[in-house]
Structure formats: C-alpha cells, structure tokens
C-alpha cells in the first residue's frame, strides 16, 4: 500500500529545497550593494530594539551600520526585493 502522507512529505521537502537553492542563487546574483542590505535584513539574526517610530528599526540600524541614509537603505531593500521577485518568477 502506498503511504501518501510520506510521499507528500518527501515532495514538500524536495520543493522546499529547490526553492531555497533558487532563492540562494538569486541572492548571489544581486549587486553587492543590494545583497548586503537584503542579507542583513532577512538572514542575519540580530536582536534589534523595536522603537515606536514610522521608520523600520531594523532598516535604520542597517543604514547606520553600513554608513548610508535610511532612505538609501530603504531604496536598496526595495530594489533588491524587486530583483529577487523577478528572478524567482520561474519558480513560483
């Protein structure tokens, strides 16, 4: 008898691994200025104090860390996300 749950789990794992590999390849293709911000924002796990402001505290800290303005960091993050979205279109 076929265990469908086990087959589904295996398929899910394979799809997840393929998506992770595709995303990693897309991140590696980003220009360094975009890759730096996207990696710091989503991948590096640093505890950032949540402040009650209109600015994103994580992005504000990233901007300060790499020596750019908050607006510039926000723009780089937007562009990086846009490029990743376009790169991942074939996988989604």
N, C-alpha and C positions, 0 to 999 in steps of 0.2 A: 504494500500500500504506500502511496506517495504521501509524504508529510509536507503539505502545502505551506504550513507555517515556517518550517525550516527552509524551504525553497525561497519563500518571500524574504526571510531574514538574510539569506545569502545574497539575493538580488539587491536588497536595500543596501547591504554592505558594499557590494560592487559599485552600485550607482554612487553612493556617498564617496567612495574612494576616487572614482573617476571625476566627480565634480570637484573634489578637493585638489586633485592633481591639475585639473584645468584651471582652477582659480589660482593656484600657486604659479602656474606658467604665465597667466595673465598679469599677475602682480609683478613677476620678474621682468615682463616686457615694458612696464611703466617707466617713464623717465625717472631718474633718481629723485628729483625734487618732489614728484608725486608719490613715488613708492615710499619715501621717508615718512611722509605725513600719514599715508594710509596704514602703514605698518605700525606706527606709533599709536594711531587712533584705535585700530581694531585688534591688533595682535599683541602688542606689548601690554602686559597686565600690570599696570601701576595703579596704586590707590590714589585717586585724586579727590580732594575735598570738594563736595558739592556745594556751590555757593548759589545764593538766590539772586541771580542776575539774568539778563537776557542773553548773555554770551554763554557758550558751551565751555564749562570749566576745563574739560579735557583738551579741547582745542586751544584754549587760552594758554594752558601750560605747555602744550606742544610748540606754539608760536614763540613763547618766551625761551623755551629750551633750544630751539634752532635759530633764534635771533631774527624772526620776521614778525610782521604785524599780524594781529588777529585776523584782519580782513584778508591778508595774503594767505594765511593758513587755511581759512575757510574756503577761499577760491581754489587752492590746490587740492583740498579734500573733495570739493565738488567735481573738479576736472578728473581726479583720479577715479572717483566713483563712476563718472560718465564713461571713461575709457574702459573700466572693468565691466560695466554693463554691456558695452558694445562687444567686447572680447568674449563675454560669456553667452551671448545670444545664441550661438550654435549649440550650446549645451543645455539650454533651458527651454 
